[in-house]
């Protein structure tokens, strides 16, 4: 009835779950309740034991489907998060600018909010220093995870520099 390889594979998958200790705790609690029921009313204890065996057999034979469904759910969630992330980048009021690793820090990409600040001026391929000397100074500083206030085109912007993704984030704080 039980295949040792299937049982071994089940427990390997089971132990890889972050909640395995919680499930073990529930099984121990259930076993204590079952033993108490066996001592008080053996019929109820036997039914609880049969239920425990049925649940274990069900999980052993269906864990592959469970893992597959869990993977499908995680994949769908990942796609939803990716879509929301892309939507946020394009619709956000925060200007986002990505630059290259070259010595001139040429602009590789801007979101619509950033492009709106520059109107019809072509930004892609332009060095940061040609747009604003403050940006070039910020890029020279390692990412400090602090927002800096920078004057730009008669307005003031809070700017965050992230070196790991080569990005500048801008929020208008003039008002």
Rosetta constraint file for C-alpha pairs under 8 A:
AtomPair CA 2 CA 6 HARMONIC 7.61 0.50
AtomPair CA 2 CA 7 HARMONIC 7.23 0.50
AtomPair CA 3 CA 7 HARMONIC 6.28 0.50
AtomPair CA 4 CA 8 HARMONIC 6.03 0.50
AtomPair CA 5 CA 9 HARMONIC 6.07 0.50
AtomPair CA 6 CA 10 HARMONIC 6.11 0.50
AtomPair CA 6 CA 60 HARMONIC 7.57 0.50
AtomPair CA 7 CA 11 HARMONIC 6.37 0.50
AtomPair CA 7 CA 60 HARMONIC 6.51 0.50
AtomPair CA 8 CA 12 HARMONIC 6.25 0.50
AtomPair CA 9 CA 13 HARMONIC 6.23 0.50
AtomPair CA 10 CA 14 HARMONIC 5.97 0.50
AtomPair CA 10 CA 60 HARMONIC 6.06 0.50
AtomPair CA 10 CA 63 HARMONIC 6.71 0.50
AtomPair CA 11 CA 15 HARMONIC 5.93 0.50
AtomPair CA 12 CA 16 HARMONIC 6.41 0.50
AtomPair CA 13 CA 17 HARMONIC 6.87 0.50
AtomPair CA 14 CA 20 HARMONIC 6.31 0.50
AtomPair CA 15 CA 20 HARMONIC 5.82 0.50
AtomPair CA 16 CA 20 HARMONIC 7.64 0.50
AtomPair CA 19 CA 23 HARMONIC 6.44 0.50
AtomPair CA 20 CA 24 HARMONIC 6.19 0.50
AtomPair CA 21 CA 25 HARMONIC 6.16 0.50
AtomPair CA 22 CA 26 HARMONIC 6.32 0.50
AtomPair CA 23 CA 27 HARMONIC 6.20 0.50
AtomPair CA 24 CA 28 HARMONIC 6.18 0.50
AtomPair CA 25 CA 29 HARMONIC 6.18 0.50
AtomPair CA 26 CA 30 HARMONIC 5.98 0.50
AtomPair CA 27 CA 31 HARMONIC 6.02 0.50
AtomPair CA 28 CA 32 HARMONIC 6.25 0.50
AtomPair CA 29 CA 33 HARMONIC 6.30 0.50
AtomPair CA 30 CA 34 HARMONIC 6.03 0.50
AtomPair CA 31 CA 35 HARMONIC 6.08 0.50
AtomPair CA 32 CA 36 HARMONIC 6.19 0.50
AtomPair CA 33 CA 37 HARMONIC 6.14 0.50
AtomPair CA 34 CA 38 HARMONIC 6.14 0.50
AtomPair CA 34 CA 44 HARMONIC 7.98 0.50
AtomPair CA 34 CA 45 HARMONIC 5.14 0.50
AtomPair CA 34 CA 46 HARMONIC 7.95 0.50
AtomPair CA 34 CA 48 HARMONIC 5.86 0.50
AtomPair CA 34 CA 49 HARMONIC 6.65 0.50
AtomPair CA 35 CA 39 HARMONIC 6.39 0.50
AtomPair CA 35 CA 45 HARMONIC 6.52 0.50
AtomPair CA 36 CA 40 HARMONIC 6.26 0.50
AtomPair CA 36 CA 45 HARMONIC 7.51 0.50
AtomPair CA 37 CA 41 HARMONIC 5.47 0.50
AtomPair CA 37 CA 42 HARMONIC 6.32 0.50
AtomPair CA 37 CA 44 HARMONIC 5.97 0.50
AtomPair CA 37 CA 45 HARMONIC 4.59 0.50
AtomPair CA 38 CA 42 HARMONIC 4.07 0.50
AtomPair CA 38 CA 43 HARMONIC 7.09 0.50
AtomPair CA 38 CA 44 HARMONIC 6.68 0.50
AtomPair CA 38 CA 45 HARMONIC 4.03 0.50
AtomPair CA 38 CA 46 HARMONIC 6.78 0.50
AtomPair CA 39 CA 45 HARMONIC 7.70 0.50
AtomPair CA 41 CA 45 HARMONIC 6.53 0.50
AtomPair CA 42 CA 46 HARMONIC 6.11 0.50
AtomPair CA 43 CA 47 HARMONIC 6.35 0.50
AtomPair CA 44 CA 48 HARMONIC 6.16 0.50
AtomPair CA 45 CA 49 HARMONIC 6.15 0.50
AtomPair CA 46 CA 50 HARMONIC 6.17 0.50
AtomPair CA 47 CA 51 HARMONIC 6.15 0.50
AtomPair CA 48 CA 52 HARMONIC 6.17 0.50
AtomPair CA 49 CA 53 HARMONIC 6.27 0.50
AtomPair CA 50 CA 54 HARMONIC 6.13 0.50
AtomPair CA 51 CA 55 HARMONIC 6.19 0.50
AtomPair CA 52 CA 56 HARMONIC 6.23 0.50
AtomPair CA 53 CA 57 HARMONIC 6.08 0.50
AtomPair CA 54 CA 58 HARMONIC 6.02 0.50
AtomPair CA 55 CA 59 HARMONIC 6.25 0.50
AtomPair CA 56 CA 60 HARMONIC 6.11 0.50
AtomPair CA 57 CA 61 HARMONIC 6.18 0.50
AtomPair CA 58 CA 62 HARMONIC 5.93 0.50
AtomPair CA 59 CA 63 HARMONIC 5.29 0.50
AtomPair CA 62 CA 66 HARMONIC 6.28 0.50
AtomPair CA 63 CA 67 HARMONIC 5.99 0.50
AtomPair CA 64 CA 68 HARMONIC 6.01 0.50
AtomPair CA 65 CA 69 HARMONIC 5.99 0.50
AtomPair CA 66 CA 70 HARMONIC 6.06 0.50
AtomPair CA 67 CA 71 HARMONIC 6.05 0.50
AtomPair CA 68 CA 72 HARMONIC 6.18 0.50
AtomPair CA 69 CA 73 HARMONIC 6.15 0.50
AtomPair CA 70 CA 74 HARMONIC 6.18 0.50
AtomPair CA 71 CA 75 HARMONIC 6.07 0.50
AtomPair CA 72 CA 76 HARMONIC 6.20 0.50
AtomPair CA 73 CA 77 HARMONIC 6.10 0.50
AtomPair CA 74 CA 78 HARMONIC 6.02 0.50
AtomPair CA 75 CA 79 HARMONIC 6.24 0.50
AtomPair CA 76 CA 80 HARMONIC 6.21 0.50
AtomPair CA 77 CA 81 HARMONIC 6.13 0.50
AtomPair CA 78 CA 82 HARMONIC 6.07 0.50
AtomPair CA 79 CA 83 HARMONIC 6.11 0.50
AtomPair CA 80 CA 84 HARMONIC 6.13 0.50
AtomPair CA 81 CA 85 HARMONIC 5.96 0.50
AtomPair CA 82 CA 86 HARMONIC 6.19 0.50
AtomPair CA 83 CA 87 HARMONIC 6.09 0.50
AtomPair CA 84 CA 88 HARMONIC 6.00 0.50
AtomPair CA 85 CA 89 HARMONIC 6.28 0.50
AtomPair CA 86 CA 90 HARMONIC 6.39 0.50
AtomPair CA 87 CA 91 HARMONIC 5.95 0.50
AtomPair CA 87 CA 92 HARMONIC 7.95 0.50
AtomPair CA 88 CA 92 HARMONIC 5.21 0.50
AtomPair CA 89 CA 96 HARMONIC 7.56 0.50
AtomPair CA 89 CA 111 HARMONIC 6.58 0.50
AtomPair CA 90 CA 111 HARMONIC 5.63 0.50
AtomPair CA 90 CA 112 HARMONIC 6.06 0.50
AtomPair CA 90 CA 113 HARMONIC 7.56 0.50
AtomPair CA 91 CA 112 HARMONIC 7.40 0.50
AtomPair CA 91 CA 113 HARMONIC 7.51 0.50
AtomPair CA 92 CA 113 HARMONIC 6.85 0.50
AtomPair CA 93 CA 113 HARMONIC 5.72 0.50
AtomPair CA 93 CA 171 HARMONIC 7.35 0.50
AtomPair CA 94 CA 113 HARMONIC 6.28 0.50
AtomPair CA 94 CA 114 HARMONIC 7.43 0.50
AtomPair CA 94 CA 169 HARMONIC 6.47 0.50
AtomPair CA 94 CA 170 HARMONIC 5.56 0.50
AtomPair CA 94 CA 171 HARMONIC 5.18 0.50
AtomPair CA 95 CA 110 HARMONIC 7.50 0.50
AtomPair CA 95 CA 111 HARMONIC 6.35 0.50
AtomPair CA 95 CA 112 HARMONIC 7.42 0.50
AtomPair CA 95 CA 113 HARMONIC 4.77 0.50
AtomPair CA 95 CA 114 HARMONIC 4.07 0.50
AtomPair CA 95 CA 115 HARMONIC 7.79 0.50
AtomPair CA 95 CA 168 HARMONIC 8.00 0.50
AtomPair CA 95 CA 169 HARMONIC 5.55 0.50
AtomPair CA 95 CA 170 HARMONIC 4.79 0.50
AtomPair CA 95 CA 171 HARMONIC 6.46 0.50
AtomPair CA 96 CA 110 HARMONIC 5.63 0.50
AtomPair CA 96 CA 111 HARMONIC 5.51 0.50
AtomPair CA 96 CA 113 HARMONIC 7.35 0.50
AtomPair CA 96 CA 114 HARMONIC 5.88 0.50
AtomPair CA 96 CA 167 HARMONIC 6.93 0.50
AtomPair CA 96 CA 168 HARMONIC 5.84 0.50
AtomPair CA 96 CA 169 HARMONIC 4.69 0.50
AtomPair CA 96 CA 170 HARMONIC 6.47 0.50
AtomPair CA 97 CA 107 HARMONIC 7.07 0.50
AtomPair CA 97 CA 108 HARMONIC 7.70 0.50
AtomPair CA 97 CA 109 HARMONIC 5.87 0.50
AtomPair CA 97 CA 110 HARMONIC 4.50 0.50
AtomPair CA 97 CA 111 HARMONIC 6.82 0.50
AtomPair CA 97 CA 114 HARMONIC 6.91 0.50
AtomPair CA 97 CA 167 HARMONIC 5.51 0.50
AtomPair CA 97 CA 168 HARMONIC 5.15 0.50
AtomPair CA 97 CA 169 HARMONIC 6.50 0.50
AtomPair CA 98 CA 107 HARMONIC 6.00 0.50
AtomPair CA 98 CA 108 HARMONIC 5.50 0.50
AtomPair CA 98 CA 109 HARMONIC 5.10 0.50
AtomPair CA 98 CA 110 HARMONIC 6.33 0.50
AtomPair CA 98 CA 165 HARMONIC 7.64 0.50
AtomPair CA 98 CA 166 HARMONIC 5.69 0.50
AtomPair CA 98 CA 167 HARMONIC 4.43 0.50
AtomPair CA 98 CA 168 HARMONIC 6.54 0.50
AtomPair CA 99 CA 105 HARMONIC 5.56 0.50
AtomPair CA 99 CA 106 HARMONIC 5.43 0.50
AtomPair CA 99 CA 107 HARMONIC 4.25 0.50
AtomPair CA 99 CA 108 HARMONIC 4.98 0.50
AtomPair CA 99 CA 109 HARMONIC 6.95 0.50
AtomPair CA 99 CA 128 HARMONIC 7.96 0.50
AtomPair CA 99 CA 166 HARMONIC 5.60 0.50
AtomPair CA 99 CA 167 HARMONIC 6.27 0.50
AtomPair CA 100 CA 105 HARMONIC 5.11 0.50
AtomPair CA 100 CA 106 HARMONIC 5.35 0.50
AtomPair CA 100 CA 107 HARMONIC 6.25 0.50
AtomPair CA 100 CA 108 HARMONIC 6.10 0.50
AtomPair CA 100 CA 166 HARMONIC 6.86 0.50
AtomPair CA 101 CA 105 HARMONIC 5.86 0.50
AtomPair CA 101 CA 106 HARMONIC 7.79 0.50
AtomPair CA 101 CA 166 HARMONIC 7.66 0.50
AtomPair CA 102 CA 106 HARMONIC 6.86 0.50
AtomPair CA 104 CA 127 HARMONIC 5.18 0.50
AtomPair CA 104 CA 128 HARMONIC 6.90 0.50
AtomPair CA 104 CA 129 HARMONIC 7.51 0.50
AtomPair CA 105 CA 127 HARMONIC 5.46 0.50
AtomPair CA 105 CA 128 HARMONIC 5.86 0.50
AtomPair CA 105 CA 136 HARMONIC 7.81 0.50
AtomPair CA 106 CA 124 HARMONIC 7.45 0.50
AtomPair CA 106 CA 125 HARMONIC 5.17 0.50
AtomPair CA 106 CA 126 HARMONIC 5.14 0.50
AtomPair CA 106 CA 127 HARMONIC 4.10 0.50
AtomPair CA 106 CA 128 HARMONIC 6.04 0.50
AtomPair CA 107 CA 123 HARMONIC 6.52 0.50
AtomPair CA 107 CA 124 HARMONIC 5.11 0.50
AtomPair CA 107 CA 125 HARMONIC 5.07 0.50
AtomPair CA 107 CA 126 HARMONIC 5.56 0.50
AtomPair CA 107 CA 127 HARMONIC 6.18 0.50
AtomPair CA 107 CA 128 HARMONIC 6.66 0.50
AtomPair CA 108 CA 124 HARMONIC 5.57 0.50
AtomPair CA 108 CA 125 HARMONIC 6.18 0.50
AtomPair CA 109 CA 124 HARMONIC 6.27 0.50
AtomPair CA 110 CA 114 HARMONIC 5.88 0.50
AtomPair CA 110 CA 115 HARMONIC 6.30 0.50
AtomPair CA 110 CA 123 HARMONIC 7.80 0.50
AtomPair CA 110 CA 124 HARMONIC 7.72 0.50
AtomPair CA 111 CA 115 HARMONIC 6.32 0.50
AtomPair CA 112 CA 116 HARMONIC 5.97 0.50
AtomPair CA 113 CA 117 HARMONIC 6.76 0.50
AtomPair CA 114 CA 118 HARMONIC 7.06 0.50
AtomPair CA 114 CA 170 HARMONIC 7.74 0.50
AtomPair CA 115 CA 119 HARMONIC 6.19 0.50
AtomPair CA 115 CA 120 HARMONIC 7.68 0.50
AtomPair CA 115 CA 123 HARMONIC 7.70 0.50
AtomPair CA 116 CA 120 HARMONIC 7.95 0.50
AtomPair CA 122 CA 126 HARMONIC 7.83 0.50
AtomPair CA 126 CA 130 HARMONIC 6.98 0.50
AtomPair CA 126 CA 131 HARMONIC 7.78 0.50
AtomPair CA 127 CA 131 HARMONIC 7.18 0.50
AtomPair CA 128 CA 132 HARMONIC 6.34 0.50
AtomPair CA 128 CA 133 HARMONIC 7.30 0.50
AtomPair CA 128 CA 135 HARMONIC 6.24 0.50
AtomPair CA 128 CA 136 HARMONIC 5.61 0.50
AtomPair CA 129 CA 133 HARMONIC 4.74 0.50
AtomPair CA 129 CA 134 HARMONIC 7.67 0.50
AtomPair CA 129 CA 135 HARMONIC 6.72 0.50
AtomPair CA 129 CA 136 HARMONIC 5.15 0.50
AtomPair CA 131 CA 135 HARMONIC 7.86 0.50
AtomPair CA 132 CA 136 HARMONIC 6.95 0.50
AtomPair CA 132 CA 152 HARMONIC 7.30 0.50
AtomPair CA 133 CA 137 HARMONIC 6.36 0.50
AtomPair CA 134 CA 138 HARMONIC 6.18 0.50
AtomPair CA 134 CA 150 HARMONIC 6.81 0.50
AtomPair CA 135 CA 139 HARMONIC 6.26 0.50
AtomPair CA 136 CA 140 HARMONIC 6.44 0.50
AtomPair CA 137 CA 141 HARMONIC 6.74 0.50
AtomPair CA 138 CA 142 HARMONIC 7.96 0.50
AtomPair CA 138 CA 161 HARMONIC 6.85 0.50
AtomPair CA 139 CA 161 HARMONIC 6.87 0.50
AtomPair CA 139 CA 163 HARMONIC 7.54 0.50
AtomPair CA 142 CA 163 HARMONIC 6.48 0.50
AtomPair CA 143 CA 161 HARMONIC 5.69 0.50
AtomPair CA 143 CA 162 HARMONIC 5.16 0.50
AtomPair CA 143 CA 163 HARMONIC 5.30 0.50
AtomPair CA 143 CA 164 HARMONIC 7.91 0.50
AtomPair CA 144 CA 161 HARMONIC 7.63 0.50
AtomPair CA 144 CA 162 HARMONIC 7.96 0.50
AtomPair CA 145 CA 160 HARMONIC 6.86 0.50
AtomPair CA 145 CA 161 HARMONIC 7.14 0.50
AtomPair CA 145 CA 162 HARMONIC 7.21 0.50
AtomPair CA 146 CA 160 HARMONIC 6.27 0.50
AtomPair CA 146 CA 161 HARMONIC 7.96 0.50
AtomPair CA 147 CA 158 HARMONIC 5.74 0.50
AtomPair CA 147 CA 159 HARMONIC 5.26 0.50
AtomPair CA 147 CA 160 HARMONIC 4.69 0.50
AtomPair CA 147 CA 161 HARMONIC 7.76 0.50
AtomPair CA 148 CA 157 HARMONIC 7.95 0.50
AtomPair CA 148 CA 158 HARMONIC 5.30 0.50
AtomPair CA 148 CA 159 HARMONIC 5.11 0.50
AtomPair CA 148 CA 160 HARMONIC 6.43 0.50
AtomPair CA 149 CA 156 HARMONIC 6.48 0.50
AtomPair CA 149 CA 157 HARMONIC 5.47 0.50
AtomPair CA 149 CA 158 HARMONIC 4.46 0.50
AtomPair CA 149 CA 159 HARMONIC 6.18 0.50
AtomPair CA 150 CA 156 HARMONIC 5.63 0.50
AtomPair CA 150 CA 157 HARMONIC 5.25 0.50
AtomPair CA 150 CA 158 HARMONIC 6.28 0.50
AtomPair CA 150 CA 159 HARMONIC 6.81 0.50
AtomPair CA 151 CA 155 HARMONIC 5.78 0.50
AtomPair CA 151 CA 156 HARMONIC 4.49 0.50
AtomPair CA 151 CA 157 HARMONIC 6.33 0.50
AtomPair CA 152 CA 156 HARMONIC 5.92 0.50
AtomPair CA 152 CA 157 HARMONIC 7.02 0.50
AtomPair CA 155 CA 172 HARMONIC 7.35 0.50
AtomPair CA 155 CA 173 HARMONIC 7.80 0.50
AtomPair CA 155 CA 174 HARMONIC 5.44 0.50
AtomPair CA 156 CA 172 HARMONIC 6.11 0.50
AtomPair CA 156 CA 173 HARMONIC 5.65 0.50
AtomPair CA 156 CA 174 HARMONIC 4.80 0.50
AtomPair CA 157 CA 170 HARMONIC 6.01 0.50
AtomPair CA 157 CA 171 HARMONIC 5.30 0.50
AtomPair CA 157 CA 172 HARMONIC 4.47 0.50
AtomPair CA 157 CA 173 HARMONIC 5.29 0.50
AtomPair CA 157 CA 174 HARMONIC 6.80 0.50
AtomPair CA 158 CA 169 HARMONIC 7.98 0.50
AtomPair CA 158 CA 170 HARMONIC 5.58 0.50
AtomPair CA 158 CA 171 HARMONIC 5.17 0.50
AtomPair CA 158 CA 172 HARMONIC 6.47 0.50
AtomPair CA 158 CA 173 HARMONIC 6.43 0.50
AtomPair CA 159 CA 168 HARMONIC 6.55 0.50
AtomPair CA 159 CA 169 HARMONIC 5.43 0.50
AtomPair CA 159 CA 170 HARMONIC 4.59 0.50
AtomPair CA 159 CA 171 HARMONIC 6.66 0.50
AtomPair CA 160 CA 168 HARMONIC 5.63 0.50
AtomPair CA 160 CA 169 HARMONIC 5.12 0.50
AtomPair CA 160 CA 170 HARMONIC 6.73 0.50
AtomPair CA 161 CA 166 HARMONIC 7.63 0.50
AtomPair CA 161 CA 167 HARMONIC 5.93 0.50
AtomPair CA 161 CA 168 HARMONIC 4.69 0.50
AtomPair CA 161 CA 169 HARMONIC 6.61 0.50
AtomPair CA 162 CA 166 HARMONIC 5.80 0.50
AtomPair CA 162 CA 167 HARMONIC 5.29 0.50
AtomPair CA 162 CA 168 HARMONIC 6.46 0.50
AtomPair CA 163 CA 167 HARMONIC 6.61 0.50
